[in-house]
Amino acid sequence: MTNPLISVIVPCYNQAQYLDECLQSVLDQTYPNWECIIVNDGSPDNTEEIALEWTKKDPRFVYIKKENGGLSSARNAGLEIEKGEWIQFLDCDDTLEITKFERSSTFFDSNEIILSQFSLLEFNKKTKGYNQIENKFLNFDSILHNWGKQFTIPIHCGLFSVKVLANFTFSTEVKSMEDWLMWLKIFYNNPRCQIIEENLCNYRKENKDTLSSDLIQLVHQKAKIYPIIFELYGKEIYDQLVLNEIEIKSIENLQLKNELKKIQKDFFVSKYLQLKKLYYQLKK
């Protein structure tokens, strides 16, 4: 199909200060056939006021409002009404380069997912991505075992055929790493995938939810995600995941133990040298 419709889903909660920049990056796309669904997830700020102004600017912007249910719930609300053959997820504090859709459309006929590299937006300064997306990441086993350890892929790097998201909804039970389940679902079926070696989107890293960096909360979220993985993919894959986690933790604990021994040894050597020096000083 020539120039298929791209549905952009923008969940919004209490980040109205970034919304204009985000939506402007959609409006500026050199590829014209898109719709942009702005989902106000019960935001207490002026998200609604800003969003409605954009629907007046261009009828391709669509606004919906719902009770607060979290990021996954907001994305699901967008998926329920999207009309496109391709889907672009875009958090409201991130942006797209103006040629992302046009460059991606080159590969629509022979692929089901198109990924572009990305830049970081840190304190409004653009820097190179903290990890490059590589082909070695793009398989089910790698995403299952190495996600969050060796790499992650910001969700807006991808353009997804609706086929790879058929019957998929984001889990509203988890508050972090919800996109991990999406990537697992997609790559479980070995999709045809193309990487564009250009930074065609921007990820505002410093404003992301710090939940994923809080160790205790991360453990709690994994405790919710693992049963979902068991239900979706069965005991064999679940056991592989758990055993891999145990092995990694054992290696980490051994490394930590060795490091503590080194610190302890260095501490006592330092104290011994200090006491030895003091002894000779007193002896004089």
C-alpha positions as CSV (number, residue, x, y, z in Angstrom):
1,M,0.0,0.0,0.0
2,T,1.3,3.4,-0.9
3,N,1.7,5.8,2.0
4,P,-0.2,3.7,4.6
5,L,-1.6,5.5,7.7
6,I,0.7,5.8,10.7
7,S,-1.1,6.1,14.1
8,V,0.9,7.9,16.7
9,I,-0.1,7.2,20.3
10,V,1.0,9.9,22.8
11,P,0.2,9.1,26.5
12,C,0.2,12.2,28.7
13,Y,0.4,12.6,32.4
14,N,1.6,15.7,34.2
15,Q,4.2,16.6,31.6
16,A,2.5,19.4,29.8
17,Q,5.7,21.4,29.6
18,Y,7.1,19.0,27.0
19,L,3.9,18.4,25.0
20,D,4.2,21.2,22.5
21,E,7.7,20.1,21.5
22,C,6.6,16.5,21.2
23,L,3.5,17.2,19.0
24,Q,5.5,19.7,16.9
25,S,7.9,16.9,16.0
26,V,4.9,15.0,14.7
27,L,3.4,17.9,12.8
28,D,6.7,18.5,11.1
29,Q,7.0,15.0,9.7
30,T,7.8,15.0,6.0
31,Y,5.6,12.0,5.6
32,P,2.0,13.3,5.6
33,N,-0.3,10.3,6.2
34,W,-0.5,10.1,10.0
35,E,-3.0,10.5,12.8
36,C,-1.8,11.5,16.3
37,I,-3.9,10.2,19.3
38,I,-3.2,12.3,22.4
39,V,-4.3,10.4,25.5
40,N,-4.8,12.5,28.6
41,D,-4.4,10.0,31.4
42,G,-6.3,12.1,34.0
43,S,-3.4,14.6,34.1
44,P,-3.9,17.4,36.8
45,D,-1.9,20.0,34.8
46,N,-2.9,21.9,31.7
47,T,-2.4,19.0,29.3
48,E,-6.0,19.2,28.1
49,E,-5.7,22.9,27.2
50,I,-2.6,22.3,25.2
51,A,-3.9,19.2,23.5
52,L,-7.1,20.9,22.4
53,E,-5.1,23.7,20.8
54,W,-3.3,21.1,18.7
55,T,-6.6,19.6,17.5
56,K,-7.5,23.0,16.2
57,K,-4.2,23.4,14.4
58,D,-4.6,20.2,12.5
59,P,-7.5,17.6,12.3
60,R,-4.9,14.8,12.2
61,F,-4.6,15.3,16.0
62,V,-7.2,13.4,18.0
63,Y,-7.7,14.0,21.7
64,I,-9.1,11.6,24.3
65,K,-9.4,11.9,28.0
66,K,-9.6,9.1,30.6
67,E,-9.3,8.5,34.3
68,N,-5.8,8.0,35.5
69,G,-4.7,4.4,35.0
70,G,-1.0,4.6,34.3
71,L,1.2,4.6,31.2
72,S,0.1,1.1,30.0
73,S,-3.6,2.0,30.4
74,A,-3.1,5.2,28.3
75,R,-1.3,3.3,25.5
76,N,-4.1,0.7,25.5
77,A,-6.7,3.5,25.1
78,G,-4.8,4.7,22.0
79,L,-4.6,1.1,20.6
80,E,-8.3,0.7,21.0
81,I,-9.1,3.6,18.6
82,E,-6.1,3.7,16.2
83,K,-6.9,3.3,12.5
84,G,-3.4,3.0,11.1
85,E,-1.6,0.1,9.4
86,W,1.5,1.2,11.4
87,I,1.8,2.3,15.0
88,Q,4.3,4.8,16.5
89,F,4.4,5.0,20.3
90,L,5.7,8.4,21.5
91,D,5.9,9.5,25.2
92,C,5.0,13.1,25.6
93,D,8.5,14.2,26.7
94,D,10.2,12.6,23.7
95,T,10.4,13.8,20.1
96,L,10.9,12.5,16.6
97,E,13.2,13.8,13.9
98,I,11.1,15.1,11.0
99,T,12.2,12.4,8.5
100,K,11.5,9.4,10.8
101,F,8.3,8.4,9.0
102,E,9.5,9.1,5.5
103,R,12.8,7.1,6.1
104,S,10.9,4.3,7.7
105,S,8.3,4.1,4.9
106,T,11.0,2.9,2.5
107,F,11.0,-0.4,4.3
108,F,7.3,-0.9,4.9
109,D,6.7,-3.4,2.1
110,S,9.3,-6.0,3.2
111,N,9.3,-5.6,7.1
112,E,7.0,-5.7,10.1
113,I,9.0,-3.5,12.4
114,I,11.4,-0.7,11.5
115,L,13.8,0.6,14.2
116,S,15.9,3.7,14.1
117,Q,18.8,4.8,16.3
118,F,18.2,7.6,18.8
119,S,19.8,10.5,20.6
120,L,19.5,11.5,24.2
121,L,18.0,14.8,25.3
122,E,19.8,15.7,28.5
123,F,19.1,19.2,29.9
124,N,17.9,20.2,26.4
125,K,21.2,19.2,24.9
126,K,21.3,16.4,22.3
127,T,23.9,13.7,22.8
128,K,24.6,10.3,21.2
129,G,22.5,7.4,22.3
130,Y,23.7,5.5,25.3
131,N,23.6,2.2,23.5
132,Q,23.2,1.5,19.8
133,I,20.5,-0.8,18.6
134,E,22.2,-3.8,17.1
135,N,21.0,-6.9,15.2
136,K,22.4,-9.2,17.9
137,F,19.8,-7.7,20.3
138,L,16.8,-8.4,18.1
139,N,15.8,-12.0,19.0
140,F,13.6,-13.4,21.7
141,D,16.4,-15.0,23.7
142,S,18.4,-11.9,23.9
143,I,15.4,-9.7,24.9
144,L,14.4,-12.3,27.5
145,H,17.8,-12.6,29.2
146,N,19.6,-9.3,28.5
147,W,16.9,-6.7,28.6
148,G,17.8,-4.0,31.1
149,K,21.3,-5.5,31.6
150,Q,23.1,-5.2,28.2
151,F,20.6,-3.0,26.4
152,T,17.1,-1.5,26.3
153,I,15.3,0.0,23.2
154,P,13.3,3.2,23.8
155,I,9.8,2.3,22.5
156,H,9.6,5.3,20.1
157,C,12.6,3.9,18.2
158,G,10.2,1.5,16.5
159,L,7.5,1.7,13.9
160,F,5.3,-1.4,14.3
161,S,3.0,-3.1,11.8
162,V,-0.4,-3.6,13.4
163,K,0.1,-7.3,12.6
164,V,2.9,-7.7,15.2
165,L,0.7,-6.1,17.9
166,A,-2.4,-8.1,17.1
167,N,-4.2,-9.2,20.3
168,F,-1.6,-7.4,22.4
169,T,-2.3,-5.0,25.3
170,F,0.1,-3.5,27.8
171,S,-0.2,-5.1,31.2
172,T,-1.7,-2.6,33.7
173,E,-0.4,-4.7,36.6
174,V,3.2,-3.5,36.2
175,K,4.5,0.1,36.5
176,S,7.9,-0.4,35.1
177,M,9.4,-2.5,32.2
178,E,6.0,-2.8,30.7
179,D,7.5,-2.4,27.3
180,W,9.8,-5.4,27.9
181,L,6.7,-7.6,27.6
182,M,5.8,-5.9,24.3
183,W,9.2,-6.5,22.8
184,L,9.0,-10.2,23.9
185,K,5.6,-10.6,22.3
186,I,6.9,-9.1,19.0
187,F,10.1,-11.1,18.7
188,Y,8.7,-14.4,19.9
189,N,7.3,-14.6,16.4
190,N,10.6,-13.7,14.6
191,P,9.4,-10.6,12.8
192,R,11.0,-9.2,9.7
193,C,12.9,-6.2,11.0
194,Q,15.0,-3.4,9.6
195,I,17.4,-1.1,11.5
196,I,17.9,2.4,10.1
197,E,21.4,3.5,11.2
198,E,20.3,7.1,11.8
199,N,19.3,8.9,15.0
200,L,15.7,9.6,14.0
201,C,14.2,10.1,17.5
202,N,15.2,11.7,20.8
203,Y,14.8,10.2,24.3
204,R,14.6,12.6,27.2
205,K,16.4,10.3,29.7
206,E,16.6,12.5,32.8
207,N,12.9,12.9,33.1
208,K,11.9,9.2,33.0
209,D,10.4,7.5,36.0
210,T,13.1,6.6,38.4
211,L,11.2,3.5,39.4
212,S,13.4,1.3,37.2
213,S,16.5,2.5,39.0
214,D,15.1,1.8,42.5
215,L,16.3,-1.8,43.3
216,I,13.5,-2.7,45.7
217,Q,10.8,-1.5,43.4
218,L,12.5,-3.2,40.4
219,V,12.4,-6.5,42.3
220,H,8.7,-6.0,43.0
221,Q,8.0,-5.3,39.4
222,K,9.9,-8.4,38.2
223,A,7.9,-10.4,40.7
224,K,4.7,-9.3,38.8
225,I,6.2,-9.7,35.3
226,Y,7.7,-13.3,35.8
227,P,4.2,-14.9,36.3
228,I,3.0,-13.2,33.1
229,I,6.0,-14.6,31.2
230,F,5.2,-18.1,32.6
231,E,1.6,-17.8,31.5
232,L,2.5,-16.5,28.0
233,Y,5.5,-18.7,27.2
234,G,5.4,-21.7,29.4
235,K,7.5,-23.4,32.1
236,E,10.6,-24.1,29.9
237,I,11.2,-20.5,29.0
238,Y,10.2,-19.3,32.5
239,D,12.8,-21.8,34.0
240,Q,15.5,-20.5,31.6
241,L,14.8,-16.9,32.7
242,V,14.9,-17.7,36.4
243,L,18.1,-19.8,36.1
244,N,19.7,-17.1,34.1
245,E,18.8,-14.5,36.8
246,I,20.2,-16.8,39.5
247,E,23.4,-17.3,37.6
248,I,23.8,-13.5,37.1
249,K,23.2,-12.8,40.7
250,S,25.7,-15.5,41.8
251,I,28.4,-13.9,39.6
252,E,27.5,-10.4,40.9
253,N,27.6,-11.6,44.5
254,L,31.0,-13.2,43.9
255,Q,32.3,-10.0,42.3
256,L,31.0,-8.0,45.2
257,K,32.6,-10.4,47.7
258,N,36.0,-10.2,46.0
259,E,35.7,-6.4,45.9
260,L,34.9,-6.3,49.6
261,K,37.9,-8.5,50.3
262,K,40.1,-6.2,48.4
263,I,38.7,-3.1,50.2
264,Q,39.2,-4.8,53.5
265,K,42.7,-5.8,52.7
266,D,43.6,-2.3,51.4
267,F,42.1,-0.9,54.6
268,F,44.1,-3.1,57.0
269,V,47.3,-2.6,55.0
270,S,46.8,1.2,55.1
271,K,46.2,1.0,58.9
272,Y,49.2,-1.2,59.4
273,L,51.4,1.3,57.5
274,Q,50.0,4.2,59.5
275,L,50.7,2.4,62.8
276,K,54.1,1.4,61.7
277,K,55.0,5.0,60.8
278,L,53.6,6.2,64.2
279,Y,55.6,3.5,66.0
280,Y,58.9,4.7,64.5
281,Q,58.0,8.3,65.2
282,L,57.4,7.5,68.8
283,K,60.5,5.4,69.1
284,K,62.6,8.4,68.0
